[in-house]
Amino acid sequence: MPAFKKVTAGLVLRETDTKEADKILTVLTPDLGKIAVIARGARRKSSKIAAASQLLVYSEMTIYQRGDWYFMDESSTIALFDGVRQDVEKLSLASYFAELVEAVICEDQPSPQTLSLLLNALYALSRQQRAPELVKAAFEMRLMALSGFAPMTEHCALCGREEPEEPMLDVVQGVLHCRKCPLPGGLSLPLTRDSLAALRYVLYCEPKKLYAFTLGKESLRQLNHVSEAFIASQLERSFRTLDFYKSIKIET
C-alpha cells in the first residue's frame, strides 16, 4: 500500500548528517508541531530537496510517514533568509532562536503561534528592521510566554504597587517586586522603568507589533540580561548557540 502523503510548511530547526547522503531534520510545522524528518539523498549536489534540508530554511514540504518517522518526498523553498546567512552574528543569533524553540516545544503538538513568532524574528533580522539585541530580548520573553512561562509583571508581588519602586524581577519565581520588598529564595535582577515597560509590552502586545518599540542602550542591555537569566532559571539549562553568539559579540 502506498504511503499517505501530506503537504505542510516547515522551518528546519536542526540538521544532522546520517548514512552516506541523508539528513535527519528537526522541523517545526504549524499543524504537526515539531517532527523528525528524514531527507534521503539531501547531501547530494543533484538532490531536489537539498535547499529545503538546510538549517533555518522555510519550505513547503511533501512528506509521508512510516512508523515513527516522516520522510521528505518533495519540497519548495519559501524563504532562505539570506540577510541572516550573510552575517555571522545574525546567523549565530538565529541558530540560538532555533535551539531555544526546540527546547520548549513538545513533539507532535501543533504550534502555529511559535512558528509565526520564529519566522517574524528571522524576517526582522534578515531585513535589518531592528537591532539584533532588541529582537533577541523580545523573542526570548514572548517565546517563554507562549510556552507557559510568562512572568507576572502587573504589579509588585508583595505590596501591590503597579509601578514598583526600583523594580526587580525574580527570575526564579517569575514575579515582579520593589527593591524594598525582597522575596526569599529567589534571584532578583534590576529593571529600569523603561526596560520594565518594554518587558510588559513584549508579553502582551499584538504579535505583528512585537518589535515596534525602542529602548535606550542601557535599558536594552538590562532587558537582555534579565531575559537570559529568566530562561536559564526556568528551563534549568544553558544553550551552546547562545554562548557562541555572545563570543561573537565580544570579538566584534
BADO-170661 format. One record per residue (C-alpha): chain; x, y, z. Coordinates in steps of 0.2 Angstrom, whole numbers, always signed. Each point is the difference from the previous one (the first is absolute). Layout:
BEGIN
{A,{X,Y,Z}}
...
This chain:
BEGIN
{A,{+0,+0,+0}}
{A,{+7,+17,-5}}
{A,{+4,+12,+15}}
{A,{-12,+14,+3}}
{A,{+8,+17,-5}}
{A,{-3,+17,+8}}
{A,{+5,+17,-4}}
{A,{+5,+12,+14}}
{A,{+11,+15,+2}}
{A,{+16,-2,+11}}
{A,{+15,+9,+7}}
{A,{+16,-11,+3}}
{A,{+5,+2,+18}}
{A,{+15,-12,-1}}
{A,{+8,-11,-13}}
{A,{+11,-16,+4}}
{A,{+9,-9,-14}}
{A,{-3,-19,+0}}
{A,{+5,-15,-11}}
{A,{+9,+5,-16}}
{A,{-11,+14,-7}}
{A,{-15,+2,+11}}
{A,{-5,+12,+14}}
{A,{-11,-1,+15}}
{A,{-9,+17,+2}}
{A,{-10,+7,+15}}
{A,{-14,+10,-8}}
{A,{-12,+12,+8}}
{A,{-17,+0,-9}}
{A,{-16,+9,+4}}
{A,{-11,-16,-1}}
{A,{+11,-14,+6}}
{A,{+11,+10,+12}}
{A,{+18,-6,+2}}
{A,{+4,-16,-10}}
{A,{+15,-10,-6}}
{A,{+1,-1,-19}}
{A,{+12,-11,-10}}
{A,{+6,+9,-15}}
{A,{+7,-14,-11}}
{A,{+14,+5,-12}}
{A,{+0,+18,+6}}
{A,{+19,+1,+1}}
{A,{+2,-4,-18}}
{A,{+3,+15,-12}}
{A,{-14,-6,-12}}
{A,{-13,-2,+14}}
{A,{-16,+10,-3}}
{A,{-3,+1,+19}}
{A,{+18,+6,+4}}
{A,{-6,+19,+2}}
{A,{-14,-5,+12}}
{A,{+11,-11,+11}}
{A,{+11,+15,+6}}
{A,{-1,+8,+17}}
{A,{-13,+14,+1}}
{A,{-7,-3,-17}}
{A,{-19,+2,-1}}
{A,{-8,-11,-13}}
{A,{-16,-8,-6}}
{A,{+3,-19,+3}}
{A,{-8,-15,-7}}
{A,{+2,-14,+13}}
{A,{-6,-17,+4}}
{A,{+1,-10,+16}}
{A,{+7,-18,+4}}
{A,{+0,-6,+17}}
{A,{+6,+14,+12}}
{A,{+9,+9,-15}}
{A,{-5,+13,-13}}
{A,{+9,+0,-16}}
{A,{+2,+15,-12}}
{A,{-6,-4,-18}}
{A,{+0,+17,-8}}
{A,{+3,+18,+5}}
{A,{-2,+18,-5}}
{A,{+10,+14,+9}}
{A,{-10,+15,+6}}
{A,{+13,+10,+9}}
{A,{+19,-2,+2}}
{A,{+3,+15,+11}}
{A,{+16,+5,-10}}
{A,{+2,+16,+11}}
{A,{+3,-12,+15}}
{A,{+11,-12,-9}}
{A,{+12,+14,-6}}
{A,{+4,+6,+17}}
{A,{+8,-11,+13}}
{A,{-7,+9,+15}}
{A,{-18,-1,-7}}
{A,{+2,-18,-5}}
{A,{+7,-5,+18}}
{A,{-15,+10,+8}}
{A,{-12,-9,-12}}
{A,{+7,-17,+4}}
{A,{-2,+4,+19}}
{A,{-19,+4,-4}}
{A,{-2,-17,-8}}
{A,{+9,-9,+14}}
{A,{-11,+9,+13}}
{A,{-16,-4,-10}}
{A,{+5,-18,-1}}
{A,{+3,-1,+19}}
{A,{-18,+7,+4}}
{A,{-11,-8,-13}}
{A,{-7,-17,+3}}
{A,{+0,-14,-14}}
{A,{-15,-1,-11}}
{A,{-10,+15,+7}}
{A,{-6,+13,-12}}
{A,{+9,+16,+3}}
{A,{-5,+13,-13}}
{A,{+3,+15,+12}}
{A,{+18,-6,+4}}
{A,{+4,-3,-18}}
{A,{-7,+18,-4}}
{A,{+10,+7,+14}}
{A,{+16,-8,-6}}
{A,{-3,+5,-19}}
{A,{-4,+18,+5}}
{A,{+17,+1,+10}}
{A,{+9,-7,-15}}
{A,{-8,+12,-11}}
{A,{+4,+14,+12}}
{A,{+19,-5,+0}}
{A,{+1,-3,-18}}
{A,{-8,+17,-5}}
{A,{+10,+10,+13}}
{A,{-16,+7,+7}}
{A,{+6,+0,+18}}
{A,{+16,-2,+10}}
{A,{+4,-18,+3}}
{A,{+0,+3,+18}}
{A,{-17,+7,+0}}
{A,{-7,-15,-10}}
{A,{+9,-12,+11}}
{A,{-7,+6,+17}}
{A,{-18,+2,-8}}
{A,{+1,-17,-8}}
{A,{+6,-9,+16}}
{A,{-13,+7,+12}}
{A,{-15,-2,-13}}
{A,{+6,-18,-3}}
{A,{+0,-3,+19}}
{A,{-17,+7,+1}}
{A,{-7,-11,-14}}
{A,{+8,-15,+8}}
{A,{-9,+3,+17}}
{A,{+14,+9,+9}}
{A,{-6,+18,+0}}
{A,{+6,+10,+15}}
{A,{-13,+9,+10}}
{A,{+4,+19,-3}}
{A,{-16,+9,+4}}
{A,{+5,+6,+17}}
{A,{+12,-3,+15}}
{A,{-4,-18,+6}}
{A,{+1,+6,+18}}
{A,{-6,+18,+2}}
{A,{-11,+1,-16}}
{A,{+7,+15,-7}}
{A,{-3,+1,-19}}
{A,{+16,+10,-3}}
{A,{+12,-8,+13}}
{A,{+13,+11,+8}}
{A,{+17,-5,-8}}
{A,{-8,-15,-9}}
{A,{+8,-17,+1}}
{A,{-5,-17,-8}}
{A,{+3,-16,+9}}
{A,{+5,-11,-14}}
{A,{-2,-16,+10}}
{A,{-18,+4,+7}}
{A,{-5,+10,-15}}
{A,{-7,+15,+9}}
{A,{+3,+18,+0}}
{A,{+3,+10,+16}}
{A,{+7,+16,+8}}
{A,{+18,+0,+6}}
{A,{-6,+3,+17}}
{A,{-12,-15,-1}}
{A,{+13,-14,+0}}
{A,{-6,-18,-4}}
{A,{+9,-14,+9}}
{A,{+8,-15,-10}}
{A,{+0,+8,-17}}
{A,{+12,+10,-12}}
{A,{-5,+18,-3}}
{A,{+7,+11,-14}}
{A,{-3,+18,-2}}
{A,{-10,+9,-13}}
{A,{-1,+18,-5}}
{A,{-17,+7,-3}}
{A,{+2,+0,-18}}
{A,{+6,-19,-1}}
{A,{-15,-4,+11}}
{A,{-12,+9,-12}}
{A,{+9,-10,-14}}
{A,{-2,-16,+8}}
{A,{-18,+3,+3}}
{A,{-2,+5,-18}}
{A,{+8,-16,-7}}
{A,{-11,-11,+11}}
{A,{-17,+7,-5}}
{A,{+1,+9,-16}}
{A,{-7,-5,-17}}
{A,{+12,-13,-8}}
{A,{+2,+11,-16}}
{A,{+6,+14,+11}}
{A,{+12,-9,+11}}
{A,{+15,+10,-6}}
{A,{-8,+17,-1}}
{A,{+8,+8,+14}}
{A,{+17,+8,+4}}
{A,{+11,-1,+15}}
{A,{+16,+9,+6}}
{A,{+16,-9,+0}}
{A,{+1,-3,+19}}
{A,{-18,-5,+2}}
{A,{+2,-12,-15}}
{A,{+15,-8,+7}}
{A,{-9,-2,+17}}
{A,{-15,-8,-9}}
{A,{+11,-12,-9}}
{A,{+9,-5,+17}}
{A,{-17,-3,+8}}
{A,{-7,-10,-15}}
{A,{+15,-11,+0}}
{A,{+0,-3,+19}}
{A,{-19,-4,-1}}
{A,{+2,-13,-13}}
{A,{+15,-8,+9}}
{A,{-10,-1,+16}}
{A,{-16,-6,-7}}
{A,{+7,-13,-12}}
{A,{+15,-4,+11}}
{A,{+12,-2,-14}}
{A,{+12,+10,-11}}
{A,{+1,+2,-19}}
{A,{+16,-4,-10}}
{A,{-6,+12,-14}}
{A,{-3,+14,+12}}
{A,{+18,-2,+7}}
{A,{+7,+1,-18}}
{A,{-11,+15,-4}}
{A,{+7,+9,+15}}
{A,{+18,-4,-4}}
{A,{-3,+7,-17}}
{A,{-7,+16,+8}}
{A,{+16,+1,+11}}
{A,{+11,-2,-15}}
{A,{-8,+13,-11}}
